[in-house]
Amino acid sequence: MNILEACYVAGSVFLIGMVISFVVAAMIKSIFTVIKFRNNSSAKQKGWKHSPLATNMPQAK
Amino acid sequence: MPDISILNLFQGLSTLFASDTSITVARLALIALGILLVYLGAKNVLEPLIMIPMGFGMASVNAAVLFLSGGRMGTIFIDPLITDPAQLMNILQIDFLQPIYTFTFSNGLIACFIFMGIGVMTEIGYVLAAPFSSMLIAICAELGTVATFPIAVAMGLNYNEAASIAMVGGADGPMVLYTSLMLAKDLFVPITIVAYLYLSLTYGGYPYLIKFLIPKRLRGIQMDLTKIPTVTAGEKIAFSIITCTVLSLLFPVAAPLFMSFFLGVTVKEAGIKHYVSFIEGPLLYGSTFFMGILLGVLCEANTILNPKILILLVLGILALLLSGIGGIAGGYIMYFISKGKFNPVIGIAGVSCVPTTAKVAQKAATESNVQALVLPYAIGANISGVITSAVLTGIYVSLVPLLK
């Protein structure tokens, strides 16, 4: 055991911890983005189906 | 009539005279400390939930030493050092706290129960609202957890012991307990006691650190709360299960902690009321109560009298001090990135002593400006601190045993 090696270990622990923390943060952002995208697209779909244009549109024969 | 010595009748007293002077002095000192902890806990100077049962255990176990079979001295409370299965079966039937110690404490189950309770009480939405700034502050607030490791090695501890005491910088009691149980079983009693004693002092000590490092005009910066988006229960559950799975995949050794915490969060967000009331009531308070008693009972003079205790005391306070400084540095980084719109006081909440440090941040902000509301951001940093502490626990527990 020497102090230099301990410093190296501590530095590695910090770097790995930092990378994983930012990966977690990025995961949060992407979960948000995916859910918002899904909500927006389903809202648009719902809006289109229930819009006056959709309900008054003549059915294709 | 048989000749009965008064000292044989009162064995607690006679063992005081029959022990080495150092053990006698340590027993008397620990009895006094136990009484002091009960007093300070009852006065709310220290955390009463831990300190009152711990003080009782400490005073009682050091008074109740008696002569056991073979003339050796001990107690009928607990034997933490027993390893032989046959002896353990015997002790389980004699020492009244041994079943709780063996089946919940020495395998880390009690730490997981407490972590589950923390998960149920946690509002994770604030982390999801500002994930990058919360995580940045939280990782900066792990400065003590990282920097204490080489300092501990320089002071003569081995890697396992150094990693265990360094985790005090994470300011999370169950995490320190878990790490020391995994890495330094011989020292887990003094390390955990040092951790809980110091964690009780954060509420009193950190406000001075904030005043020393942050000028009053910066402490009073108002945060823009309109930027906090609404987070639905579904988003929180999605985040919990994905993060838990990924972290468990990366660090299987710390998976019990991850699972406990995120399960607590999910149970709450799923609205399972019976589970929530069970986990945040009987499970959390029951675990905290028994952990307090066991920590106190483990402070028996023979067990705790270790030449390394002074080093642990110094390193514990150093770890918490460095983490506080690191957290405030993280707050300053966010202050500069946001061009002066971020209150650096929030940095202290990166130290994951939930919810104490978040309350310390809010109190410091309010003292400078009564309209400065920083609590939502502080809680976000606080919860991120719990996640980063768990991540660093996972890294230490996985990495350190691989080192020669």
Interface residues (C-beta under 8 A of the other chain):
Chain A: M1 N2 I3 E5 A6 C7 V9 A10 G11 S12 V13 F14 I16 G17 M18 I20 S21 F22 V23 V24 A25 A26 M27 I28 K29 I31 F32 I35
Chain B: V127 L128 P131 F132 S134 M135 L136 A138 I139 E142 T145 V146 A147 F149 P150 V153 A154 N158 Y159 A162 T232 G234 E235 A238 F239 I242 T243 V246 L247 L250 S384 I387 T388 V391 L392 I395 Y396 L399 V400 L403
